[in-house]
Amino acid sequence: MVTKTLSSGIYNSLHSIFLNWRHPKISDQSKYLILHAFSRRNSGDGLLVDLTLEAMADAGISAAQIEILALDPDSFDDHPPVHRAPGEPFAQLTPKLARAVAELLTNQLSFGKVAKLVADAKGLVAVGGGYLVADSLVRQAGVLLNHLVQLRTAARAPIPSIYLPQSVGPLHGPVGQSVKRNLNKVSLFCARDDLTMTEIGGDNIIRCADLAVLKLARTADIAADRPLHAGAPIVVGRDLPNPGDYVERLKSLGQALSKPLWAVQADVAGDRSDRAFYQRNCLSDDGTLAAMLADGTGGAVVSVRLHGAIASLIAGRPAVHLAYERKGWGAYEDLGLGEYVHDAREFDVALVADQVEQLDQDPTAFWDCVANAAPKLQAQYDGLVDELRRHLL
């Protein structure tokens, strides 16, 4: 009898240890963890983190309750604590890639840094964006090393996990299939375009506009007459995969416009830098987009970067978007601005130049489209905040 009781006690103790290892208890001191943050050196990525924090605050979660997992944590020194995510944010061969491989292998057994951070959290929120794209070997490798560990850990975590509005896909190969499989396991996935809705499917998916689009819809007096911003047009270019004759078209646009200002949005290391792109292609570098918007420099904007376009709209500048992925069409269609989004690799130079000239002269019709879309988008934001509240609190 003593032996049976002792054996039962040992079994119960071991069973309790196993359960606590697989499903750790959440203490009152646990924090919410923001996943998939990139770098504030790209103002678009920084904006998405800010808007994630804002949405969580509107749901009743203060910044003091939040920690961030970022590929470039040093750029987020304005919001400690920030943890370094496995991976290399700037697509360079560095020791970070070796550490990412090690994290990927240990994560398969629920070990590693990300698993530990998630085990200590009481809820997970992934920033919005378009980082889960696996349509080439290079981009599959990027998702594999930079993001799959975070996604896979969120999918199997016993705590709520919400992926804020983002575009995903195309998803090719085993990495793409793993992304789809794991997204179908998170608590809630918000898709910001119809193609993503179709490709991911699942019962946990809802359609919701980009966080920056939702922010624009909440801008005060959006229906009021906007002041004209006289000055040279602003162009935000960037490097593109499989560019075709994109660069030639962009240079032709620069010649068709009246002395444009070439603005930098992503000032990062390596080839992803807008400055490096301008230097390689003999284009001028006239400063950052953020500075131009802040000090009133320049007029209407043409941006290849989606969040360069949306940030311009939020600042009161009409913007034409040269889209290179599905996210661009989704955002501009949500705003009622479908005629102002063009394929970056095939756009009609003369048409875009004419649109910029018209926006400089009279942007009333442009802003009317945004104002008409605003009520629906405001309702979407309220619904998103309700979902955060329902899942996390």
PyMOL commands that set and color helices and strands:
alter all, ss='L'
color gray80, all
select helices_A, chain A and resi 2-22+43-58+63-65+73-76+95-107+113-119+137-146+148-156+173-183+194-200+211-217+246-256+274-280+289-295+306-314+326-334+338-340+349-361+364-392
alter helices_A, ss='H'
color red, helices_A
select strands_A, chain A and resi 31-37+66-70+82-84+121-126+129-134+161-171+188-191+205-207+234-236+261-263+301-303+319-323+341-343
alter strands_A, ss='S'
color yellow, strands_A
deselect
rebuild
show_as cartoon
